[in-house]
């Protein structure tokens, strides 16, 4: 893997702040609802739903909330229909940005996303303009106090992981989508606690940004994260750690 998404790797650090803003539960409920609508309400037969439920449990979402979201997805309870939309664009300095949305109003979503890009000095592009720069992979983040590197490496690679990266205060395990569940299960069975486990878009290469362009890109990413219709944001911007903390 010729690069990683630093923005993905710090999501778990931002989690507490997101929860305070009441956004993380809302996003998880949307994801569970859509996953159940598309693949059925049985997590054993629906990998996307299984992953969403696992993430919700890691965020201490009450069981009742999870069950209601599933029932809304399967039609047992009345709920909002969300559409999946992906927007692509460029941050200041030319870094690629992928924005995954779940929205009940596509016109509102694209207008808000375009406004955020423009205000931050970026540009919303055409479909396909940057998606080719990313690979869809499984991403598992483990903080260094939870695992020994050699042990984690052996467990992950034996289970089918593609790579294990040292990212400062954490390890990132990268997997093929088809091996994500088995690698995650192998790590958890070894009593290693995961901080983040999800299907992610991993950049093929990183673009280093400095100074004003780096600061503008951070503002762009933060504004996108705060948008109600936005579920996940990815970038290949390589931003100095001291600016992201």
N, C-alpha and C positions, 0 to 999 in steps of 0.2 A: 504494500500500500504506500503510495508516494505522497502521503500527506494526510492530515486529519483535520477535523473541523473543531477549532478551538471553541467556537460558540457552543457546539454540542457538549463539549467536555465540561463547560462551566454551568450547564443548565441546573445540575443538582445543587450548585452553590446558590443559584438564584431562586431555588424552589421556595424557600421560606418567605421571601419577599413577595413572590407571586401569590402564595397562599393568603398572605395578609390582604392582598388586593382582591381576593375572592375569585381569582381567575383560574387557578389550577383545577379546582373541582369542576367548574363550568366546562373547561376544555376536555376533561376526562369523561364527563357525562356525555358530551357530544360524540366523542370517539367511541364510547361503549355503545351508544345508541346506533350510530352508523354501522359499526362492526356487526351488531346483532341484526340490523336490517339487511345487510348484504350477505351475511353468511349464516344466519340462524342464531338462536339463543343458547345453543349448547357449546360451552367453551371447549369441550373435549374434541369437538368436530370443527371448531372455528378458531384457527390460530391467532387471527387478528383480535378477536374478542378475548381470547385467553391472555394475550399480551396486555390488552387494555385493562382487564380486571386485575392482573398482577401489578401493574403500575398504580392503579387506584388503591389497592391494598397497601402498597408501599407508602402511599401518601396518606394512609389512615382514613380513607373514605369509608363512611359507615356502610355496612352490608345492605341496608334498606335502600340507600341511594343507588348502589350498583344494580340491585334487582329491579328498581323502578326504571332505570335507564335501559336495561335489557328488554323489559316489557314494552317500553315505548318503541324500541327498535323493531320488535317482533309484531307490533300492532295490538298487543293485549291491553295496552293503555294508550290513550290519546297523547300525541306528542308532535313536535315540530319536525318537519322533513328538512334535513340538511343536505346540501349538495357539496361535493368535494371539488375544489377548484385549486389549481396551482398557478401562481404568478411568478414571472421571472424578470429579473432586472439587474441593474448595475449600481453598486454603491459608488460614492466619490472615490476616485482613484482607480476605478475600473474593476473592482472586485465583484464576483458573481454572487447573486442573492436569489435563493429559492424560497418562496413563501407558500406554505400549504394552508389552505383555509377550509373550514366547514361553515357554511353560511346558509341562511334561509332567504337571502336576498343577494343574488350575484351582482346586480347593478350597484347596490350599496357597497359591497365588498370591494369591487374593482375601483370605485371612486375613492374610497378611503385609502386603499393601498397606493393608488397613483398619487394621491395628495401627500402621503407620508414620504414616498420616494422623492417627490418634487421638493418638498419643504426641507429635506435633509441634503439636497444637492445631488441626488441620485436620479436614475432614469428607469421607468418601467419599460420592459422590452416585449418583444413578440414571443409567443409560445415556442419553446425549443431553443431560444437564444443562449441559454446557459445550462440547461438541464444535462447536456452531454458532458459537462465538466464534472459531474457527480456520479457516484456509483451507489446504488441502494444496497446497504449492508446491515447486518446486525451489529449493534454497539452495546457493549456491557462495560460499565464503569465501576471500578472497585477502588476505594480509598486505600492508601498504602498501610494504614493501621489495621486493615481487615485481612490482609493476605501477605504471605511471603512470595516474592517474585518467582523464585524457582518452582515452588509448589504450584502457583497459579499457572505458570507457563506450561508445566507438564500436564496439568488437568485440562486446560483449555485446548492445547494442541492435540492431545489424545482424543478429545471429544469432537475435533473437527474444526477448531478455530483457524483462521487464516493468519492472524498476527496478534501479538500482545505488545502494546507500546507503553513505555514509561513516559508519563505526562506530568512530571513534577511531583504533585502530592497525590497522584492517583495512577492506576493502570487502566488502559483501554484495551478491551478484547474485541477484535474485529472478526466477524463471521460472514459467511455466505448466508443469504436469507434462509435457505433450506436447512442450514445447520444451526440456526440461532437458538431454537428451542432446546435442542439436545445439549448444546454447549452451556446454555444458561442453567439447565437442569443439573448438569454435571458439576458446575461450580457451586450451586446451592446445596447439592447433596454432600459436598465436601465441607459444609458449614462455613462457607465464605459468603459474607453478606455483600450483596450488590447495592450500589448507590443508585444506579440508573441502568435500565435494560430496555432497549427499544430498537425498532427498525429505523435506521437513520440514512441520510444522504451524505456520503463521505466524499469530500473533494479529491479529485485525482492529483491536483497540485495546489499549493498555497501561493497567495500573492501577498507579499510583505507590504504593509502600509505603515507610514510614520506620520507624526505631526498632525496637522489639521485634517488630512484625509482620514487618518485613523480615528480621530475624535468624531468627525462627521459620520463615519460608518457606525460607530458605537451608538450615536444618537438615532441613526436610521434603524438599527437592529432593535434598540430599546422601544422605539415608537411602534415598530411592527409587532413586537411581543405584547405591547399594551392594547393592540387592536382586538376587539371582541371576536371578530370573525377569523382571526389568525390562530392556527393550531401550532404550527412549527415553522421556524425560520432557520435557514442554513446559508452559510457563506464560505467562500474560500479565502476570505481576508485573514491574513496573519497579523494580528494586532498585538503589540507589546503587552505583556501580562500586567504591568503596573497601571496601564490605562483601563483594563477590564475589571480590576478589583475595586 
